[in-house]
Amino acid sequence: MKVYQIVFLLCFLVFLNCNTKKDSADARQTKTEKYKQYITVLGIAQDAGYPQIDCYKECCKAFYDGKESNKLVSCLGLVDTEEKQKWLFDATPNITLQIQILKDNHLDNGKVIDGVFLTHAHIGHYTGLMYLGFEALGGNNIPVYAMPRMKNYLEINGPWSQLVSKSNIDLKLLKNDSVVNLNNSLKVIPVQVPHRDEFSETIGYKIIGKNKSALFIPDIDKWETWNRNIIEEVKKVDYAFIDASFFRDGELKRDMSKIPHPFTTQTTTLFENEDLETKSKIHFIHYNHTNPTIRDDHPLKDSLQSLGFRFAREGDNFEL
């Protein structure tokens, strides 16, 4: 084959490859645009994000070496394109960017957000509320849904109490297992779970749309301490975004019994005898920086994906 023919062939293959990638991206975008109701993943990291402060170990060094992207703190967005509404599940330290992503990539309805559902009073789950306040947005009665202790904590402790006194936020009281109807075809149910409840109770959420439903539990102590069976709860929904803070015991140079979470290995062992349909409903989320599956690519992640388990990624969308 002559040189010019080889060059032509290489150029053709590059052109074909670029167009294939473009077509795939366009297909994903078109598919999302067809969704009437959906969940979008806006963050996947544990409260302190990735990389974590003052960490130069292998896990975070991968970021500084340019081998990994930064990861936003665990958060879900809920979008209803027919009703032109959007909500956040948890107010993270990355709320500014996460709200902007919702606006630019999903729905601009002229509102900052139609509401925020809080899970509990640990730093990655409510501190983003500060950006709705007097020193920043100066919000106007933005609905914030919270359980009784969480609501009381915000009302009586500064600086959060200023959000209430200045009507930047409008606190909406939640009750365990009660239904919040967001519109005629979309509802949310808070579900209380055991966790380190220093300042508030801890809850997860069931999100129920027209056709599908999801479970969101970013934090829990251990599955066996819950008064429900996690396997049965996963079977009841189409998607389950569940706590993957740590991969296994010994991951930290600390007494990990004092910061209980279900290890990823414990969850996968619990579900090992379930069928592929059940396993594939699980989307791990809320990874600590030390959890190797926070990486974009990792052999441990690949091995669990081969068994059917899934790992939430920022930008993933799930139709309801």
Secondary structure, 3 states (H helix, E strand, C coil): CCHHHHHHHHHHHHHHHHHHHHHHHHHHHHHHHHCCEEEEEEECECCCCECCCCCCCHHHHHHHCCCCCCECECEEEEEECCCCEEEEECCCCCHHHHHHHHHHHCCCCCCCCCCEECCCCCHHHHHHHHHHCCCCCCCCCEEEEECHHHHHHHHHCCCHHHHHHCCCEEEEECCCCCCEEEECCEEEEEEEECCCCCCCCEEEEEEECCCCEEEEECCCCCHHHCCCCHHHHHHCCCEEEEECCCCCCCCCCCCHHHCCCCCHHHHHHHCCCCCHHHHCCEEEECECCCCHHHCCCCHHHHHHHHCCCEECCCCCEEEC
